Amino acid sequence: MVIASQDDTASMELETMLNRMQKLVLQYVRDGQSTDQAVVEYHSPDQLYKRIDFELPDEASGIDGTFDLIKSTLQYSVNAWNPRFMDKLYASTNPIGVISELLLAVLNSNAHVYHVSPVLTLMEIEVTKATAKLLGMGDKGGGLLCPGGSASNLLAMITARNTLYPTIKTEGYMPRPFNPAADYGKLTIFTSTHSHYSISKSAQVLGLGSSNVVQVPVDDDGCMHTDALAQLLQESIARGETPFFINATAGTTVLGAFDPIREISVIAKKFNCWLHVDGSWGASAVFSQHLMATQSWLDGSELADTFTINPHKLLGVPLQCSMLLTPHQGHLLFAKANSLKADYLFHGNPYDLGDGTVGCGRRPDAAKIFLAWKFYGREGLGQRVELAVSKAAQFTDLVRQRYSHGFLLVKDPCPFLQICFWFIPSGLPIATWRQQHIYDDKLSSITREIHRRLNASGQFMVDHAPVKDIPDFFRVVINAPSVNVHRDLSLLLDAIETISKDIDWLNYLSS
Ligand SMILES: *Cc1c(COP(=O)(O)O)cnc(C)c1O
């Protein structure tokens, strides 16, 4: 076996492997869609080391050896094509998703400069423009692709800081009172207690400090309290700090709540803050005209300075695919804020997209959402989200109907696509626990134990989560169009009841 050095060797080798791969891949997708197959054949790391040879060889393994490894990889991986995969917050991709990855693989293009990725660069410019337009950002909207929602949020915060306080780019971060001459105090960031941790992590990465991220309380529905936001901004100013960045979340990670963007934008303006919207999860709803006409989820999106949306979550585009959008001149805003060349706007090539990022080489992820959009149309992508919304409502009904079996919704109705509930096994002295304030702990233990057994069984893959002051609950995410309310979701509730029956809870909880 030698490294393929001639064109015909490469294409012949590829043909052989594509033929083999096609059979394996099609079988894998069929297995995933047949509901008598498990979501995963689950093993601990120790067991998996015994089943797969992870040794890296000195000698070439060739096609046969490598395909043995590919087969084991498929066999022991989680099959997200199975509709009973309902973990956070992605689902399987779809046929055009696989084809788009194949296209990128064969091109192996780098989307940092135009001349090495001309078509893909224009796709990135156009798909970010079109999405910004859907969000109401007008003709000047657009943006960039980033390697994930956390990366988009980070680039948003960097861009805000560099735009509002450009001296930090060259002089470093030297706020008052440490530097009495500075035109800014300690920079503070505002985000809700239910927002994604990437906001705090970005503050940490930027050297602003995660304790300068002010956690704004949420209301009963999990949405940011705008009165509290205004109050906390005042208090920060009174401490001599400089609030500069407000993050509103459109679809929180755990509960799926939408912060009121329009109201928050008024406050952001008043306090001269950059308004970022983290729509990593919920913003894909913008593809549905019906949802946009009937829900106020994304109302005020056009008022954001920057906006994150992850097609790799709700739209079935392969991981990773995340866009950072802005109404302020699209991708040029990022280049202006982050380029190291002061003369960028006059001498740089405005089509070299890498200039606006903190990276260099970039994966052309934009092509994947571009092709998905071409294939399904805006309407098809929107229908995918509508379908998930209607199935989530039906599943919520199912959970509610089993109240007498011990199922209890955390939020009723659920704000979006995460159905969050507890299961309280019968015969437990819940009322007494509640008086003794040990109710919460026990409820978390019950959720975790059932969850552990459920996922290990391979029948389903769901997640559990706590939120501030609320004990762990099941969090079932409705995303894939293939999930069937009666076939899959009733069965999930049955499985939880069955698993619970096998556990001697009084004994388990007292040990
Ligand atoms: C998933 C999520 C993120 C992070 O996105 P990644 O692509 O996983 O980095 C950020 N914010 C919210 C609200 C999310 O749900």
The ligand as a Gaussian input file, in Angstrom:
#p B3LYP/6-31G(d) Opt

LIG

0 1
 C      -26.786000      24.923000      21.497000
 C      -26.761000      26.319000      21.952000
 C      -25.583000      27.069000      21.894000
 C      -24.262000      26.461000      21.500000
 O      -24.210000      26.071000      20.187000
 P      -23.038000      25.061000      19.730000
 O      -23.199000      24.992000      18.259000
 O      -23.332000      23.769000      20.425000
 O      -21.750000      25.656000      20.160000
 C      -25.630000      28.390000      22.262000
 N      -26.776000      28.946000      22.680000
 C      -27.930000      28.261000      22.762000
 C      -29.161000      28.948000      23.221000
 C      -27.961000      26.920000      22.410000
 O      -29.090000      26.212000      22.526000

